[in-house]
Each structure stands twice: as structure tokens, then as C-alpha cells.
């Protein structure tokens, strides 16, 4: 018996070793990074609890159009919920989040037997067991219709493959959705054209999405519908809500193909997009092209390690980082880059990007682009120039035009970070003009554009609590950080000294809302007195989707100054620890109910730390500024291991256009951009044994973590290209040069490394010496 057990143990040991070896060999030689991506990560979400609030985006990187299966009715922001059981259609979508919702959407659906056109009626049961979801390809079996549906997209088009059963009544439906739509059938050309106008704001009056769908099978049945009423044998309908039906007899296993494209410019441009992006290619060719494109982009960062779930999580989050902002431009018949302007309603030259909330993405997504995609970053900056020229404002939340959502003046961060890191190819003077306009104005209709409360802020140095401007203290902190970015950019552009001095002064306005008595940021009334009563656990009110305990750390530009306000390093560290030591108590009275962000903090057993929302995500790295970097190392590993998994419930809150994903991508590589506008990345704890980063220049950066494991989370030593470094940051220049970073990991903290004043990352106070 003992011998048998020994033999079994040996086989088990060999099997375990083999599994680990396979993972590493795949990372070294496989090249199929798409196989690790789960686009369903985060889709097990709802209004009351977000595990990501994502949908499976079947797309090309930064594509103008995405496609997704719909398990909900049109208009429901939670268009695909993993826990649902029925599909109502396959939608061309532009939705950046369920809170912003969708625009310019239409869908295709397959039906057999009795014709059903309404969403509830035509919905088919499906199972995740008969569903394949990849970034470049989607497949599902519609059980009620014994039909398989496959989709593979390009940037502005898509290829559908429907595999029907033997049936005399097989149909494909095109739904233009409510909000204004038109369909027209051309049976001789096997084609449907039309448009849809649905949106949730941020569009001019002439906004339209023109589509074309080309089939490879003759139409035997042709109908349209108008506002849910079937128009038999009709080839045209135009109303608030119309759709088209084509039908045919099919043999068992017969495949019907539909090529679809759209344009925001014209029907002719939609046809051109289809010809340019699909043309005469077949379904498999488009699918293989999509696979190659995704593997190329994902493969720019090759990670190796023995934990397969870490690898899956990494590539699933990297996929999300590469989706937004969306390309909102097209290539015309003379190969010029043009775009329909969602701001002035005209067709204009040049780049345009959209579907992004900078309140979220300034933190890590755009710093990722400055490191990995400087050419794309330059194009985005050109798009910001165009946005300003066409609307008179910089965007803060665009979808597709200006939307009234969130706070801040975070476009300044994107622009300054780009220019200060040496990225060129756009009109920086126009962008600087736009930034300065923001500091003196606010949009009359869209409070998120410009600076709401700018007059109080410029006069008093803060936005008062008692002047009916909500989230006032959060605005003060974010405006002060934006002013820091302007200060740095103004110096780089050799602006007048008076202007430089003004923004240097304003960058310290965070001091005005710091209450030394409580040690937290606090609302301040117009008379200079702090608001009372004060509860640092109260969400909203003076803050945005968080409380004072979360927002107090939003002094990205001057952590040393914040440390001084709190009474030094020891008090600062104690205050950081308090966030985790507190129970997950909260005051939700401002909202009147427990919003999902509160619930997500409450349930993860990390005290009052709320990683599921953006304001506090950089806070874990602040121990580096106060002489205790090992606490950063322990905490970031805890968050990566506990709050991220490559599953439908894999996030701990809203994913938000790549930001929560970018936090993971950076953190798993072992560093994070705490302060965009500087050239520094603050060091954490690398998750992988080895990562190889291919930079746009062709340089390669290798990050090797020796003795790395789930227990060995502490950094014992770091060498960069053979030189030992004790400081707690890398610079942009160092990373872009490439080479090798070697990190020795340990299961005990090294309390002698990174502890001196010369080791800490950048702070404004340290730069100025005051």
C-alpha cells in the first residue's frame, strides 16, 4: 500500500511539474495570446453590484464599431449579463459603459419557423457551454432556432456566418432600433441599406449611422416592420423604429454569410468601408486577420509564470486597455483621414477619437499609451485639437460628443503628460490655449466641460461647500492637480513667468481643503470655515463616488506636501493603514441608497479601501513616499491576487474604459504612474517571473523577478542594466531605452531599501524645496 502511494505521489509530482513547464513554454514559444483572453471577464454585473460592468466586445483594437450579443432589450445599459439565459440579437455597439449607454446601434438576429420580430418574442435560449467568446470572434448556438451564429469584425465592418437547419422558414432580421431608423431592401443586389439615429446625447441634429448589409443568398421572403408592425412584402420603411426581414429555404448545415459595415459620414462611405475592410475576403480570412492583429498587440508584452490564472487575467485586462478610446474617423475614397464631427455635424479632416471618460483614464490608460503607443497617443492629441476647433472645448467625457458626466479638468493631464514625455506631431499651442480656456470658463449646458465652479476656485483657491456646487472638495483637488500639469507644461512652453507662477500657486490649492484637526480633506464654506457636521465616511456630498478617506490621497502632484500636512512620515503611514484597519462602514445619506461602489467596497474585506472605483487606486503606492515601500509591495499583491480573476465576476467594480484594467497591467509588471505629468513610475511588486516588453521603437525591456512566488512579494533588491538602484521609481527614459531590470524577491520586507529621502518619487514640494 505504501509503495502504491509512493508511486502515485511521484506521478502526481511529475504531472504538477509538467503543468508548470507547459505554462512557461507557452509563454516563451506559443504566440497565441488571444487564447488567454476572456472577454466575458466582468460581465456578471448589474445595477446594484458591478463586477466590471463590461460586455464581451468583439472588436479590433480601438475599432470604430464593436459587436456584442444582447441578452437584454435595447436601451438597457447592461446589454449582456453573464447570468442571463436568452439572446435577443447581435448588436453593433459603441457603448463605453452602462451608465453612458449606447448610440448608433443596430442588430442582426436569426430566426427559424414562425417569424418573430419583437425582442421578447424572438429571444432564444443559449448556453455558455455552446458559446465561444474571443476578442476577434464570437460564436453561439441559438437553441430555439437550431442555428449557429458566428461573428468576426474589422474596425468598421463585420462578417456574419449563420449556420441554419433544414427549414423552409429561415430568416435574418435587421433591427434599426427606436430613436429614428430606416431600412431599404435591394433583392437583386442581395443587400439592405439604412440608418439608425439612436443615442443618449452628445450628438448634433444631423447625427446618423448609415449601414449596409450584403448577403450571399437570394432573398425569397422580404418584409420590413414599422414600430413593431410587420409590413409584408415591403422593401422600405422609415419611422421611429423599423427593421427588415429576409427569408429563404435552407438545407441542414447551410451557411448564409452577411457582410456588414457602417459609417457616420454617408451611405457611400459605408459601402466604401465594407469594400476596404472586407472586400472579397471570406469569413475565415477576416477571422484570421483579426486573430493576427490581436496577437500582435497582446504579444507586445510577453509574461511568464507558473500561475495560469495570472496570465489569463493579465491578457484579459490588456485586451480591455486596447479597446478605448474608439476611433471615430474613417478613410475616404482618396485615402484621406476624415471624420464626422459629433460636435458641429460636419465632415472634417483628421483624426477623432471618442468614448472615454478622462476622470477614469488619465490615471493609467493614457500613461500606458505614452509608454507603449506614442504614435497612437499623438493621433489622440490631434483628435483633441480637432475637438477643440470644432466645439470650442476640450472633451472630458465624450460619447460621441460632450456628455455631462463626472468632474475635473483632466484633459490637462493627458496633454501635459504627452508633451512632457516628448510626444509630438500635433498643435500643442492650440491645446494649451484650450487648457487655459478651461481654467476661466465652464460650459453653459454640460457641467463636466470646462471647470464648473471656476470663479470660486480662482478667487478663493477652492470650490466652496455651501454654494450649491456638488462634489466641491473633489473638484478642488482635481483642479489643483490639473493646475500642476499646466504649470509644468507652461514652463516647457516658455510661457510668461507671471502665468507660470499663477499655476504653481494654484497647484497647491489642495492645502485649502485639508483639515488639520481631523487629518482629512473636508468641505469648506465660502466664509473660510470647514463645513459641519463632518463625517469622513460620508460618500458623495463634497466628494465624487467616494468619501474623504478615499479622496484625501488625490494630491498626485505633491505627496510630500501632504505628508507634511499630516505631520510627517509616521503619521502619514498610520493614516494610510487606517484605510485598511477601519471596518467597511459608510454613510450613504447623500444618495439615499447604497450605490454599487459602496457595496463593492463593503464586501471584499479590505476595510474602507475601495479599489472598485478610481479615486483611491493610486493610494497603495504612496507608502513609497514615506519610507515604507514594503507596504506598497504587500498591498498591491494582495489586491492583484484577491480582487482580479479571469472570470465573469473578475473585477471588483467598474472596469471603466480600461482604467481598472490598466492598474492591473502596470501593477503586475511592477510599477505604476502615480503622477501623470512627471516621467516617473513608482515601484510595486512584480507578479510575473519574467515579462518582456516590446516598445514601439523596437527596443525590448525585460523585467525578471527572481525567487518570485505568492509568498515572496517583497522587493529585496533591484538592478537596472546591471546597476543597483535603491530608489522607488523608474523613469520614462529608462524604460524606453530597454534593457533588463532584475528584481530579487523575498518573503520578508527589506526595511533598509528605498527608505531615504533621496529614494522617494517626485513631489512638487521636493522640486521647489519648499
C-alpha positions in Angstrom: 0.0 0.0 0.0 2.8 2.4 0.9 4.6 1.6 -2.4 1.5 2.3 -4.3 1.0 5.6 -2.6 4.7 6.5 -3.3 4.2 5.7 -7.0 1.0 7.7 -7.1 2.7 10.6 -5.4 5.6 10.5 -7.9 3.2 10.6 -10.9 1.3 13.5 -9.3 4.5 15.4 -8.7 5.6 14.8 -12.3 2.2 15.9 -13.5 2.4 19.1 -11.5 5.9 19.9 -12.7 4.7 19.3 -16.3 1.8 21.6 -16.0 4.0 24.4 -14.8 6.5 23.8 -17.6 3.8 23.9 -20.2 2.6 27.3 -19.0 6.2 28.7 -19.2 6.8 27.1 -22.6 3.6 28.6 -24.0 4.7 32.0 -22.8 8.1 31.6 -24.4 7.1 30.0 -27.7 3.4 29.9 -28.2 2.4 33.3 -29.5 -1.3 32.7 -29.2 -2.0 35.4 -26.6 -5.7 35.6 -27.6 -6.2 32.1 -26.1 -5.7 33.6 -22.6 -8.2 36.4 -23.1 -11.7 36.1 -21.5 -13.9 38.9 -23.0 -16.6 37.8 -20.5 -14.4 39.0 -17.6 -16.6 41.5 -15.7 -19.9 40.6 -17.4 -21.6 39.1 -14.3 -22.8 42.6 -13.3 -26.0 44.5 -12.6 -27.1 47.9 -11.4 -26.7 47.2 -7.7 -23.3 45.4 -8.0 -20.6 45.7 -10.6 -18.1 43.0 -11.2 -16.8 45.1 -14.1 -19.9 46.3 -15.9 -18.4 45.1 -19.1 -19.8 43.3 -22.1 -18.0 41.0 -24.5 -16.6 43.4 -27.0 -16.0 41.6 -30.3 -13.7 44.1 -32.0 -10.4 45.2 -33.4 -8.2 47.3 -31.1 -9.6 50.8 -30.8 -12.2 49.9 -33.5 -14.9 52.3 -34.6 -17.5 49.6 -34.1 -17.7 46.8 -31.7 -20.2 43.9 -31.8 -21.8 42.1 -28.9 -24.6 39.6 -28.2 -27.6 41.1 -26.5 -29.3 39.4 -23.5 -31.3 42.5 -22.6 -33.7 44.7 -24.5 -32.3 47.6 -26.5 -31.7 50.6 -24.2 -30.7 48.6 -21.2 -27.1 49.6 -20.4 -26.5 46.0 -19.2 -26.8 44.7 -22.7 -25.1 41.4 -21.9 -25.2 39.9 -18.4 -23.4 36.6 -17.9 -26.2 35.3 -15.7 -28.9 35.7 -18.4 -30.2 32.8 -20.5 -31.6 34.3 -23.7 -30.2 36.3 -26.6 -32.3 38.8 -28.5 -29.8 39.8 -31.2 -26.2 40.7 -32.1 -25.6 44.4 -31.8 -23.2 46.8 -33.4 -22.4 48.8 -30.3 -20.4 51.9 -29.3 -21.2 51.7 -25.6 -18.4 52.8 -23.3 -20.3 52.0 -20.1 -23.8 51.1 -18.9 -24.1 54.5 -17.3 -23.4 56.4 -20.5 -25.3 53.8 -22.6 -25.1 53.2 -26.3 -25.5 55.1 -29.6 -25.8 54.3 -33.3 -26.7 50.7 -32.6 -28.5 48.2 -34.8 -28.6 44.4 -34.7 -28.9 41.2 -36.6 -30.7 38.1 -35.5 -31.5 34.7 -36.9 -35.0 33.1 -36.5 -36.5 29.9 -37.9 -40.1 28.7 -38.1 -42.8 31.2 -37.3 -41.5 34.7 -37.9 -41.0 36.8 -34.7 -39.8 40.4 -34.8 -40.2 41.8 -31.3 -37.3 41.4 -28.9 -39.1 39.4 -26.3 -40.7 37.1 -28.9 -37.6 36.4 -30.9 -35.2 35.8 -27.9 -33.6 32.4 -28.0 -32.2 30.3 -25.1 -28.5 29.7 -25.2 -25.8 28.2 -23.0 -22.3 29.4 -22.3 -21.4 25.8 -22.9 -22.2 26.4 -26.6 -20.7 29.8 -26.8 -17.1 30.8 -27.8 -16.0 34.3 -27.0 -12.7 35.8 -28.2 -11.7 39.4 -29.0 -11.8 38.7 -32.7 -14.5 36.1 -32.9 -17.9 35.2 -31.3 -19.9 32.0 -31.8 -23.1 30.8 -30.1 -25.8 28.2 -30.7 -29.4 29.6 -30.7 -31.2 26.7 -29.2 -34.8 27.8 -30.1 -33.8 28.0 -33.8 -31.2 25.2 -34.1 -28.9 27.9 -35.6 -25.3 28.8 -35.0 -24.3 32.4 -35.3 -20.6 33.5 -35.8 -19.2 37.0 -36.0 -15.8 38.3 -36.8 -15.2 42.1 -37.0 -12.9 44.6 -38.6 -12.6 48.2 -37.4 -15.7 49.5 -39.3 -17.3 46.3 -40.6 -18.1 42.7 -39.6 -18.7 39.3 -41.2 -21.6 37.1 -40.0 -21.8 33.4 -40.7 -25.2 31.8 -39.9 -25.4 28.0 -40.0 -29.1 27.1 -40.4 -31.0 23.8 -40.0 -33.1 22.3 -42.8 -36.1 24.7 -42.8 -38.5 26.3 -45.2 -38.7 29.3 -42.9 -35.2 30.6 -42.1 -34.9 34.4 -41.5 -32.3 37.0 -40.8 -33.6 40.1 -39.1 -32.0 43.6 -39.1 -33.3 45.8 -36.3 -32.7 49.5 -36.6 -34.0 50.1 -33.1 -36.0 53.0 -31.8 -34.8 56.6 -32.0 -35.1 57.0 -35.7 -34.3 54.4 -38.3 -34.7 53.4 -41.9 -34.2 50.2 -44.0 -34.4 49.6 -47.7 -34.0 46.2 -49.4 -32.4 45.6 -52.8 -33.2 42.0 -53.7 -31.3 42.0 -57.0 -28.2 43.0 -55.1 -28.9 40.9 -52.0 -28.5 44.0 -50.0 -30.1 46.0 -47.2 -29.1 49.6 -46.5 -30.4 52.0 -43.9 -29.6 54.2 -41.0 -30.1 54.5 -37.3 -30.1 57.6 -35.1 -30.5 56.2 -31.6 -28.3 57.9 -29.0 -28.3 59.1 -25.4 -27.0 62.6 -26.0 -23.9 64.3 -27.2 -24.8 64.5 -30.9 -25.9 67.2 -33.4 -29.3 67.2 -35.0 -28.0 65.5 -38.2 -26.3 62.6 -36.4 -26.8 59.3 -38.3 -25.2 55.9 -38.6 -25.5 54.6 -42.1 -25.2 50.9 -42.6 -25.1 48.3 -45.4 -25.5 44.6 -45.2 -24.7 42.3 -48.2 -25.9 38.7 -48.3 -24.6 35.7 -50.3 -28.0 34.1 -50.8 -31.0 35.2 -52.7 -34.0 36.7 -50.8 -37.1 34.6 -51.1 -39.1 36.5 -48.4 -38.8 40.3 -47.9 -40.6 42.3 -45.3 -40.0 45.4 -43.2 -41.5 46.4 -39.9 -42.5 49.8 -38.6 -42.9 50.4 -34.9 -43.4 46.6 -34.2 -46.0 46.2 -37.0 -44.9 43.8 -39.8 -45.1 45.4 -43.3 -45.4 42.3 -45.5 -43.6 42.3 -48.9 -42.4 45.8 -48.2 -38.9 46.9 -49.3 -38.8 50.2 -47.4 -39.6 51.6 -44.0 -38.7 54.7 -42.2 -40.0 55.7 -38.8 -39.0 55.8 -35.1 -38.3 52.1 -35.1 -38.0 50.0 -38.2 -36.4 46.7 -39.2 -36.0 44.4 -42.2 -36.6 40.7 -42.7 -35.2 38.5 -45.4 -36.1 34.8 -45.6 -35.2 31.7 -47.5 -35.3 27.9 -47.5 -32.2 26.3 -46.1 -30.6 22.9 -46.1 -29.2 21.3 -42.9 -25.9 22.9 -42.1 -26.2 25.5 -44.8 -24.2 28.6 -44.2 -25.5 32.1 -45.0 -23.0 34.9 -44.9 -23.7 38.6 -44.3 -21.1 41.3 -44.6 -21.9 44.5 -42.7 -20.4 47.9 -42.5 -21.4 51.3 -41.3 -20.4 55.0 -41.5 -21.2 58.2 -39.6 -20.5 60.1 -42.9 -22.7 58.8 -45.6 -24.2 55.6 -47.2 -21.5 55.8 -49.8 -18.8 55.8 -47.1 -20.4 52.8 -45.5 -20.1 50.9 -48.8 -16.5 52.1 -49.1 -15.7 50.9 -45.6 -17.1 47.5 -46.5 -15.1 47.3 -49.7 -11.9 48.5 -48.0 -12.1 46.3 -44.9 -13.7 43.1 -46.1 -14.0 43.2 -49.9 -13.7 39.8 -51.4 -12.3 38.1 -48.3 -14.1 35.1 -46.9 -15.2 34.7 -43.3 -12.1 32.7 -42.3 -9.7 35.1 -43.8 -11.2 38.0 -41.9 -11.2 35.9 -38.7 -7.5 35.0 -39.2 -6.6 38.6 -39.8 -8.3 39.6 -36.6 -6.5 36.9 -34.6 -3.2 38.0 -36.0 -3.8 41.7 -35.2 -4.8 40.9 -31.6 -1.9 38.5 -31.1 0.5 41.2 -32.4 -0.8 43.8 -29.9 -1.2 41.5 -27.0 2.2 40.0 -27.7 3.9 43.3 -27.3 4.1 42.3 -23.6 5.0 38.6 -23.0 4.6 37.4 -19.5 5.8 34.2 -17.9 4.9 32.5 -14.7 3.5 29.3 -13.2 0.1 30.6 -12.3 -2.1 30.3 -15.4 -4.9 32.4 -13.9 -2.5 35.3 -13.5 -1.6 35.0 -17.2 -5.2 34.8 -18.2 -6.0 37.8 -16.1 -3.1 39.8 -17.5 -4.1 39.3 -21.1 -7.8 39.8 -20.4 -7.1 43.1 -18.8 -4.6 44.1 -21.5 -7.4 43.4 -24.1 -9.6 45.9 -22.2 -6.9 48.6 -22.2 -6.7 48.3 -26.0 -10.4 48.9 -26.7 -10.9 52.6 -25.8 -10.8 55.4 -26.9 -12.6 54.4 -30.0 -11.5 55.5 -33.5 -14.2 57.9 -34.7 -12.6 58.5 -38.1 -12.8 56.9 -41.5 -10.8 56.7 -44.7 -12.4 58.3 -47.7 -12.1 57.4 -51.4 -8.9 59.4 -51.8 -7.4 57.7 -48.7 -7.6 60.8 -46.6 -8.4 60.5 -42.9 -11.8 62.2 -42.3 -14.4 62.2 -39.6 -18.0 63.2 -39.0 -17.8 65.7 -36.1 -20.1 64.8 -33.2 -19.6 68.5 -32.2 -20.5 70.6 -35.3 -22.2 68.0 -37.5 -19.8 68.5 -40.4 -17.4 66.1 -42.2 -13.9 67.3 -41.2 -10.4 66.3 -41.9 -8.1 64.5 -39.5 -8.3 62.2 -36.5 -11.1 61.9 -34.0 -11.4 59.6 -31.0 -14.3 59.2 -28.6 -16.0 57.1 -25.9 -13.8 58.0 -23.0 -14.1 59.5 -19.6 -10.8 61.2 -18.7 -11.7 61.2 -15.0 -11.1 57.5 -15.1 -8.4 57.0 -17.7 -6.0 59.9 -17.1 -4.6 57.8 -14.2 -3.1 54.8 -16.1 -4.6 54.2 -19.5 -3.1 57.3 -21.2 0.3 56.9 -19.4 0.2 53.3 -20.8 -0.2 54.8 -24.3 2.7 57.2 -23.8 4.9 54.3 -22.9 3.7 51.7 -25.4 1.9 53.6 -28.1 3.4 57.0 -28.6 2.2 57.2 -32.2 -1.4 56.5 -31.2 -1.1 58.9 -28.4 0.0 61.6 -30.9 -3.1 60.8 -33.0 -5.3 61.1 -30.0 -3.8 64.5 -29.2 -4.5 65.6 -32.8 -8.1 64.4 -32.2 -8.2 66.7 -29.1 -7.1 69.6 -31.3 -9.9 68.9 -33.7 -12.4 68.6 -30.9 -11.5 72.0 -29.6 -11.6 73.6 -33.0 -15.0 72.0 -33.7 -16.7 72.6 -30.4 -14.7 75.3 -28.6 -13.9 72.9 -25.7 -11.8 70.0 -24.7 -13.7 66.8 -24.0 -13.8 65.4 -20.5 -16.4 62.7 -21.1 -17.1 62.1 -24.8 -19.6 59.6 -26.2 -19.6 60.5 -29.1 -19.7 64.3 -28.3 -19.7 66.1 -24.9 -21.5 64.3 -22.1 -22.4 65.6 -18.7 -20.6 63.0 -16.6 -18.0 63.2 -13.8 -15.9 66.1 -12.7 -12.4 67.6 -13.1 -10.3 69.1 -15.8 -8.4 66.0 -16.6 -7.7 66.7 -20.3 -4.9 68.8 -19.0 -3.2 65.7 -17.6 -3.4 63.9 -20.9 -2.0 66.8 -22.8 0.8 67.7 -20.4 1.9 64.1 -19.9 2.1 63.5 -23.6 4.1 66.6 -24.4 6.4 66.5 -21.4 7.3 62.9 -22.4 8.4 64.1 -25.8 5.5 63.0 -27.9 4.9 65.4 -30.8 3.0 65.6 -34.1 0.1 67.8 -33.0 -0.6 71.5 -32.3 0.4 71.9 -28.7 -0.2 75.7 -28.8 -3.9 75.2 -29.6 -4.1 72.6 -26.9 -2.5 74.9 -24.4 -5.0 77.6 -25.4 -7.8 75.1 -24.8 -6.4 74.2 -21.4 -6.2 77.8 -20.3 -9.8 78.4 -21.5 -10.9 75.6 -19.2 -9.5 77.4 -16.2 -11.6 80.5 -16.8 -14.9 79.1 -18.1 -17.5 76.4 -17.8 -19.8 75.0 -20.4 -23.3 76.5 -20.2 -25.0 73.2 -20.6 -22.5 70.4 -19.8 -21.1 70.8 -16.3 -18.3 68.3 -16.9 -16.8 70.5 -19.7 -14.6 73.4 -18.6 -14.4 73.9 -14.8 -17.7 74.1 -13.0 -17.1 76.5 -10.1 -14.0 78.0 -11.7 -14.9 81.5 -10.5 -14.9 80.5 -6.8 -11.9 78.3 -7.3 -9.9 81.1 -9.0 -10.9 83.7 -6.3 -10.8 81.6 -3.1 -8.4 78.8 -4.0 -11.2 76.2 -3.5 -14.7 75.4 -4.6 -16.9 76.1 -1.6 -19.2 73.6 0.0 -22.2 75.9 0.6 -22.7 77.4 -2.9 -24.8 74.6 -4.4 -21.9 73.1 -6.4 -21.8 69.4 -5.6 -18.7 67.4 -5.2 -16.9 70.6 -4.4 -13.9 69.3 -2.5 -13.2 66.7 -5.1 -13.3 69.4 -7.8 -10.8 71.5 -5.8 -8.4 68.6 -5.6 -8.7 67.7 -9.2 -8.4 71.3 -10.4 -5.2 71.7 -8.3 -3.7 68.6 -9.9 -4.7 69.9 -13.4 -3.1 73.3 -12.5 0.1 71.4 -11.6 0.1 69.8 -15.1 -0.5 73.3 -16.6 2.4 74.7 -14.5 4.8 72.0 -15.9 3.6 72.5 -19.4 3.8 76.3 -19.2 7.4 76.1 -18.1 8.2 73.7 -21.0 6.5 76.1 -23.5 8.3 79.1 -22.1 5.1 80.9 -21.2 5.3 84.3 -19.4 6.6 84.0 -15.8 3.5 85.5 -14.3 1.4 82.7 -15.9 3.9 80.1 -14.7 3.8 81.5 -11.2 0.0 81.5 -11.2 -0.3 77.8 -11.8 2.5 77.0 -9.5 0.4 78.7 -6.8 -2.8 77.1 -7.8 -1.2 73.6 -7.8 -1.0 73.9 -4.0 -4.7 74.7 -3.6 -5.2 71.2 -2.1 -3.9 72.7 1.1 -7.0 74.9 1.3 -9.3 71.9 1.9 -7.1 69.9 4.2 -8.5 70.0 7.8 -5.5 69.6 10.2 -7.9 68.9 13.1 -9.2 65.6 11.6 -6.3 65.0 9.2 -8.7 64.5 6.2 -9.8 66.6 3.2 -13.0 68.4 4.1 -15.6 70.7 2.5 -15.0 74.4 3.2 -17.7 77.1 3.2 -17.3 80.3 1.3 -16.6 82.1 4.6 -13.4 80.0 5.1 -14.8 77.8 7.8 -15.0 74.0 7.3 -18.4 72.5 6.8 -20.0 70.9 9.8 -21.0 68.4 10.8 -18.3 66.3 9.1 -18.2 62.6 8.7 -15.2 61.3 6.7 -17.2 58.2 5.9 -19.9 60.1 4.1 -19.9 59.2 0.4 -20.7 61.8 -2.2 -21.6 65.3 -1.0 -18.2 67.1 -1.1 -16.7 64.1 -3.0 -17.2 62.1 -6.1 -18.2 58.4 -5.8 -16.2 58.1 -2.6 -15.6 59.7 0.8 -12.9 61.8 2.4 -11.0 58.7 3.3 -10.7 57.9 -0.4 -10.2 61.4 -1.8 -7.7 62.7 0.7 -4.9 61.0 -1.3 -5.8 62.8 -4.5 -2.7 65.0 -4.2 -0.8 63.2 -7.0 1.5 66.2 -7.6 2.7 66.7 -4.1 2.6 63.7 -1.8 5.5 65.2 0.2 3.3 68.2 0.8 0.5 66.0 2.0 2.9 64.1 4.3 4.0 67.4 5.8 0.3 68.4 6.4 -0.2 65.1 8.2 2.8 65.6 10.5 5.5 63.5 8.8 6.1 60.0 7.5 5.0 58.1 10.5 1.6 59.8 10.8 1.2 59.6 7.0 1.8 55.8 7.0 -0.5 55.4 10.0 -3.2 57.3 8.1 -2.7 55.0 5.1 -3.0 52.0 7.3 -6.2 53.4 8.8 -8.0 53.0 5.4 -7.5 49.2 5.7 -7.9 49.0 9.5 -11.3 50.6 9.5 -14.3 48.3 9.1 -16.2 48.8 5.8 -18.6 51.3 7.4 -20.2 54.1 5.4 -22.7 56.9 5.3 -24.9 56.7 2.1 -27.3 59.5 3.1 -26.2 61.8 0.2 -27.5 59.2 -2.3 -30.4 57.9 -0.3 -29.4 54.3 -1.0 -26.3 52.2 -1.1 -24.8 52.8 -4.6 -22.9 49.9 -6.1 -19.5 51.5 -5.4 -20.2 51.4 -1.7 -21.3 47.8 -1.8 -18.2 46.8 -3.7 -16.0 48.3 -1.0 -18.1 46.7 1.8 -18.0 43.1 0.6 -14.3 42.5 -0.2 -13.0 42.5 3.4 -10.4 45.2 2.9 -11.7 47.8 5.3 -12.5 51.1 3.7 -10.3 50.6 0.7 -12.5 50.9 -2.4 -10.4 49.7 -5.3 -13.6 49.2 -7.4 -13.6 53.0 -8.1 -10.8 55.1 -9.4 -10.0 57.9 -6.8 -8.1 55.6 -4.5 -6.4 53.2 -6.9 -3.0 55.0 -6.7 -3.1 55.2 -2.9 -1.4 51.8 -2.4 1.8 53.2 -4.0 2.1 56.1 -1.6 4.0 54.2 1.1 6.9 54.6 -1.3 6.9 58.3 -0.5 7.1 57.8 3.3 9.9 55.4 3.7 8.0 52.1 3.9 7.9 50.7 0.3 7.4 47.2 1.5 3.8 48.1 2.5 3.1 49.0 -1.1 4.6 45.7 -2.2 2.4 43.7 0.1 -0.8 45.7 -0.6 -0.6 45.7 -4.4 0.0 41.9 -4.4 -3.0 41.5 -2.2 -5.2 43.5 -4.5 -4.0 41.7 -7.6 -4.5 38.2 -6.1 -7.8 39.0 -4.3 -9.7 41.4 -6.5 -8.9 40.3 -10.1 -9.7 36.9 -11.7 -10.2 36.0 -15.4 -13.9 35.2 -14.8 -17.3 36.9 -15.3 -17.0 38.3 -11.7 -13.4 39.1 -12.2 -13.3 42.8 -11.3 -14.2 44.5 -8.0 -16.1 47.4 -9.5 -16.5 49.2 -12.8 -13.8 48.5 -15.4 -14.3 51.9 -16.9 -12.7 52.2 -20.4 -9.6 50.3 -19.4 -8.6 52.1 -16.2 -9.2 49.3 -13.7 -7.5 47.0 -16.2 -4.6 49.3 -16.7 -4.0 49.4 -13.0 -3.5 45.6 -13.1 -1.4 45.7 -16.2 1.0 48.2 -14.8 1.0 46.7 -11.3 1.6 43.2 -12.5 4.7 44.5 -14.3 5.9 46.0 -11.0 5.3 49.8 -11.4 2.6 52.4 -11.7 2.2 56.0 -13.0 1.1 57.7 -9.8 1.6 61.2 -11.2 1.0 61.7 -14.9 2.8 64.8 -15.9 6.0 63.5 -14.4 8.3 61.0 -16.1 8.2 58.6 -13.1 6.7 55.2 -12.5 6.5 54.2 -8.8 7.7 50.7 -8.0 5.5 48.0 -6.6 5.7 44.2 -6.6 6.0 42.4 -10.0 3.6 39.5 -10.3 5.4 37.5 -13.0 8.7 35.7 -13.1 9.5 37.4 -16.3 8.0 40.0 -18.6 9.3 41.1 -22.0 8.0 44.4 -23.3 8.4 45.3 -27.0 8.5 49.0 -27.3 7.4 51.0 -30.4 11.0 51.9 -31.1 11.9 48.3 -31.4 13.7 48.3 -28.0 12.9 45.5 -25.6 12.6 45.8 -21.8 12.9 42.6 -19.8 11.7 42.5 -16.2 12.9 39.5 -14.3 11.7 38.7 -10.8 14.0 36.1 -9.2 12.6 33.9 -6.4 9.1 35.2 -7.2 6.1 33.5 -5.6 2.8 34.2 -3.9 4.8 34.4 -0.6 7.8 36.2 -1.9 6.0 39.5 -2.6 8.7 41.8 -1.2 11.4 43.5 -3.2 14.9 42.8 -1.7 16.9 44.5 -4.4 16.7 45.9 -7.9 19.3 46.3 -10.6 18.7 48.2 -13.9 21.1 47.1 -16.7 23.5 45.8 -14.0 23.3 48.9 -11.8 21.8 48.6 -8.4 19.1 51.1 -7.6 17.6 51.8 -4.2 15.1 54.5 -5.3 11.4 53.7 -5.5 10.8 54.6 -9.1 11.8 54.2 -12.7 11.9 57.0 -15.3 10.2 57.0 -18.7 13.6 57.4 -20.3 15.0 54.3 -18.5 12.1 52.2 -19.6 12.1 53.4 -23.2 15.8 52.6 -23.5 15.0 49.0 -22.8 17.5 46.5 -21.3 16.9 44.4 -18.2 15.5 45.0 -14.8 16.4 42.3 -12.3 14.5 42.2 -9.1 15.3 39.8 -6.2 12.1 38.9 -4.3 11.8 37.8 -0.7 9.2 36.6 1.8 10.4 39.3 4.3 10.5 43.0 3.8 13.8 44.7 3.2 13.4 47.6 5.5 16.7 49.2 4.5 15.9 49.6 0.8 14.1 52.7 -0.5 13.9 54.4 2.8 15.9 57.6 2.4 14.7 61.0 1.2 16.7 60.6 -2.0 14.8 57.3 -2.8 11.3 58.8 -2.8 9.4 59.6 -6.0 8.7 63.1 -7.3 6.8 65.6 -5.3 6.3 69.3 -6.1 7.5 70.3 -2.6 10.7 68.4 -3.2 11.3 70.0 -6.6 10.8 73.5 -5.2 12.5 72.9 -1.9 9.5 74.5 0.0 
